[in-house]
Amino acid sequence: MSPDRWSFRGSHPCARLLSEGHDVICLDNLFTGRKANIYNLMDYKNFEFIRHDITQPILLEVEQIYHLACPASPVHYQFNPVKTVKTNVMGTINALGIAKRVKARFFLASTSEVYGDPKEHPQSEGYWGNVNPIGIRSCYDEGKRMAETLTMDYHRSNAVDTRIVRIFNTFGPNMHPQDGRVVSNFIVQALQGKDITVYGEGEQTRSFCYVSDLVEGFVAMMNQDEHVGPVNLGNPDERTILELADMIIGKVGQGKIVKEPLPKDDPARRKPDISLAKKVLGWEPKVSLDEGLDKAIEYFRKRVEAGDF
């Protein structure tokens, strides 16, 4: 398996595959990831880590490729938008090139951001999206749309065996405390006794999926032989940002909400239609938002208390 990113979402599927006895080769340039996320995997004899930027070619012999490369947090992907586009375009071309050469099954981790600020609700895979192609988020939104285009073109033109999932908001252990996404922001701010920063009026909605559920969806998608997709993976339990903030404040026991201006092109509503995932994968999330937040808070509490940032 390769290439991967040792960030929040990259470390979990690798741990799962190693536990099943698979040989795992993982690539990461450690832009958003950290080696501490994989210390518990270093003792596996069937594990190999290579520090490498997938925008540069590499030769590997593998049977499956999970391509998760690209920062998913606005803070990180807007830090170097040109690099974000290169990762989604050149990185995907390089990863698909490996798959084509060695006849590996290829998995693309796309995103619900391909739907932009959606005019269809909930979002099904047949919806083409409402994306601003020149906005501050477009390096990621349009980058992932292009990654999907490349994946399907390699499938049609070169018979590469491909899988595409569109990931909705995900949270859980191994997120960076300064990741910039809403769950980690709220939890860390509350644990540190800081104000909880809500952008806009907080009426925008998101659907939050716990990472273990997401990994189950990854594995189910990769291991079914029928070519389908893209397939939405997310939790259809839709909540407003204010609801999320109130839940976290209640669980942590401290925090005060303050409001800041809404960032440009921030989607007003986001909720996955997971009918296709249920039908072809037999998949749906099992961990509730309430349970997942308890686990995430426990993880971040240890990081904050240790000053491990």
ZAMARGU-4260 file (C-alpha; in steps of 0.2 Angstrom, whole numbers, plus 5000, padded with zeros to 4 digits):
<rodrens>
0) 5000/5000/5000 | 5006/5017/4995 | 5007/5032/4994 | 4999/5038/5010 | 5000/5053/5022
5) 5005/5052/5040 | 4992/5065/5045 | 4976/5062/5055 | 4967/5052/5042 | 4983/5043/5035
10) 4988/5035/5051 | 4972/5025/5055 | 4970/5015/5039 | 4988/5010/5040 | 4986/5004/5057
15) 4971/4994/5052 | 4980/4986/5037 | 4995/4981/5048 | 4985/4973/5061 | 4978/4962/5047
20) 4995/4956/5042 | 4997/4967/5026 | 5014/4973/5021 | 5013/4992/5021 | 5024/5005/5013
25) 5019/5023/5017 | 5025/5039/5010 | 5023/5056/5018 | 5032/5073/5017 | 5027/5077/5034
30) 5020/5094/5030 | 5004/5091/5041 | 5009/5074/5048 | 5021/5069/5062 | 5031/5054/5066
35) 5023/5052/5083 | 5007/5047/5075 | 5016/5031/5069 | 5028/5027/5084 | 5016/5012/5088
40) 5018/5005/5071 | 5037/5005/5070 | 5038/4988/5078 | 5029/4980/5064 | 5041/4970/5053
45) 5029/4972/5038 | 5030/4991/5039 | 5041/5003/5030 | 5040/5022/5030 | 5048/5033/5017
50) 5049/5052/5018 | 5044/5057/5001 | 5034/5071/4992 | 5022/5062/4980 | 5023/5077/4968
55) 5040/5069/4963 | 5040/5052/4954 | 5044/5036/4964 | 5045/5018/4959 | 5037/5005/4970
60) 5030/4987/4968 | 5013/4987/4977 | 4996/4978/4975 | 4985/4992/4982 | 4987/5011/4983
65) 4978/5022/4995 | 4981/5040/4989 | 4977/5052/5004 | 4990/5065/5000 | 4985/5083/5002
70) 4981/5093/5018 | 4962/5094/5021 | 4962/5109/5033 | 4959/5126/5026 | 4973/5133/5037
75) 4985/5121/5029 | 4979/5120/5011 | 4978/5139/5009 | 4996/5141/5017 | 5003/5136/5000
80) 4989/5135/4987 | 5000/5131/4972 | 5008/5116/4982 | 4990/5110/4986 | 4986/5110/4967
85) 5002/5102/4963 | 4999/5088/4976 | 4981/5085/4969 | 4987/5085/4951 | 5005/5080/4950
90) 5004/5069/4965 | 4988/5060/4958 | 4997/5058/4941 | 5012/5050/4949 | 5002/5039/4961
95) 4991/5033/4946 | 5007/5030/4936 | 5012/5018/4949 | 4995/5009/4948 | 4996/5008/4929
100) 5013/5001/4929 | 5011/4987/4942 | 4992/4985/4939 | 4988/4990/4957 | 4971/4994/4963
105) 4970/5013/4966 | 4960/5022/4979 | 4958/5041/4979 | 4952/5050/4995 | 4942/5064/4987
110) 4931/5076/4997 | 4914/5083/5000 | 4922/5100/4995 | 4920/5095/4977 | 4901/5100/4980
115) 4907/5117/4985 | 4893/5128/4993 | 4879/5115/4988 | 4862/5120/4980 | 4857/5101/4982
120) 4854/5095/5000 | 4858/5082/5005 | 4872/5079/4993 | 4872/5064/4982 | 4886/5058/4971
125) 4876/5063/4956 | 4877/5081/4961 | 4890/5091/4951 | 4893/5104/4964 | 4894/5123/4966
130) 4912/5128/4967 | 4920/5145/4965 | 4935/5141/4953 | 4945/5157/4958 | 4941/5158/4976
135) 4953/5155/4991 | 4947/5137/4994 | 4948/5132/4975 | 4966/5126/4977 | 4958/5111/4987
140) 4940/5111/4980 | 4946/5111/4961 | 4962/5101/4965 | 4951/5087/4971 | 4939/5088/4957
145) 4954/5087/4945 | 4961/5072/4955 | 4944/5064/4952 | 4945/5068/4933 | 4962/5061/4932
150) 4957/5045/4941 | 4942/5042/4930 | 4953/5046/4914 | 4966/5033/4919 | 4952/5020/4922
155) 4944/5023/4905 | 4959/5026/4895 | 4972/5014/4904 | 4960/5001/4912 | 4967/5006/4930
160) 4956/4998/4943 | 4951/5013/4953 | 4940/5018/4968 | 4935/5036/4973 | 4927/5041/4990
165) 4921/5058/4994 | 4925/5061/5013 | 4914/5072/5023 | 4920/5080/5039 | 4930/5068/5050
170) 4937/5069/5067 | 4946/5058/5080 | 4963/5054/5087 | 4979/5060/5078 | 4972/5076/5073
175) 4984/5090/5075 | 4979/5102/5090 | 4981/5117/5078 | 4974/5108/5063 | 4962/5122/5060
180) 4946/5111/5057 | 4931/5115/5068 | 4931/5100/5080 | 4949/5101/5085 | 4948/5120/5086
185) 4933/5120/5098 | 4940/5106/5109 | 4957/5113/5111 | 4951/5131/5114 | 4939/5124/5127
190) 4952/5113/5136 | 4964/5129/5136 | 4950/5140/5143 | 4950/5151/5128 | 4935/5158/5119
195) 4927/5146/5106 | 4928/5154/5089 | 4912/5152/5079 | 4913/5160/5062 | 4897/5169/5055
200) 4881/5166/5065 | 4885/5147/5068 | 4870/5142/5058 | 4880/5133/5045 | 4879/5114/5046
205) 4891/5100/5045 | 4890/5081/5047 | 4904/5074/5058 | 4910/5056/5055 | 4922/5047/5068
210) 4938/5041/5060 | 4935/5023/5064 | 4919/5023/5054 | 4928/5031/5040 | 4942/5018/5040
215) 4929/5004/5039 | 4922/5013/5023 | 4939/5014/5016 | 4942/4995/5018 | 4925/4991/5012
220) 4927/5001/4996 | 4944/4995/4992 | 4940/4976/4995 | 4924/4975/4984 | 4927/4970/4966
225) 4914/4980/4957 | 4919/4997/4950 | 4908/5010/4957 | 4910/5027/4963 | 4913/5040/4968
230) 4905/5035/4984 | 4901/5047/4999 | 4908/5042/5016 | 4901/5053/5030 | 4889/5053/5045
235) 4872/5060/5039 | 4869/5067/5057 | 4868/5085/5052 | 4872/5098/5066 | 4874/5117/5066
240) 4891/5124/5071 | 4883/5132/5086 | 4876/5115/5092 | 4893/5107/5090 | 4901/5121/5101
245) 4888/5119/5114 | 4891/5100/5115 | 4909/5103/5117 | 4908/5116/5130 | 4896/5105/5140
250) 4908/5090/5139 | 4923/5100/5144 | 4915/5111/5157 | 4921/5128/5151 | 4921/5139/5136
255) 4912/5155/5130 | 4907/5157/5111 | 4913/5172/5102 | 4909/5176/5084 | 4920/5181/5070
260) 4917/5185/5052 | 4913/5170/5040 | 4927/5166/5029 | 4924/5168/5010 | 4915/5153/5001
265) 4912/5144/5017 | 4898/5131/5013 | 4881/5135/5021 | 4875/5117/5023 | 4884/5100/5021
270) 4876/5083/5023 | 4880/5067/5014 | 4867/5056/5005 | 4875/5039/5009 | 4862/5028/5000
275) 4875/5022/4988 | 4888/5017/5002 | 4874/5007/5011 | 4869/4998/4995 | 4886/4994/4987
280) 4897/4993/5003 | 4885/4988/5016 | 4892/5003/5026 | 4885/5016/5037 | 4893/5025/5053
285) 4891/5017/5070 | 4899/5029/5081 | 4888/5043/5087 | 4894/5061/5087 | 4892/5061/5106
290) 4903/5045/5108 | 4915/5051/5096 | 4917/5068/5104 | 4921/5060/5121 | 4935/5050/5113
295) 4942/5065/5104 | 4941/5076/5120 | 4951/5062/5129 | 4964/5062/5116 | 4966/5081/5115
300) 4966/5082/5134 | 4982/5072/5135 | 4990/5082/5121 | 4986/5098/5129 | 4991/5093/5147
305) 5008/5087/5140 | 5010/5102/5130 | 5012/5091/5115 | 5009/5103/5100
</rodrens>
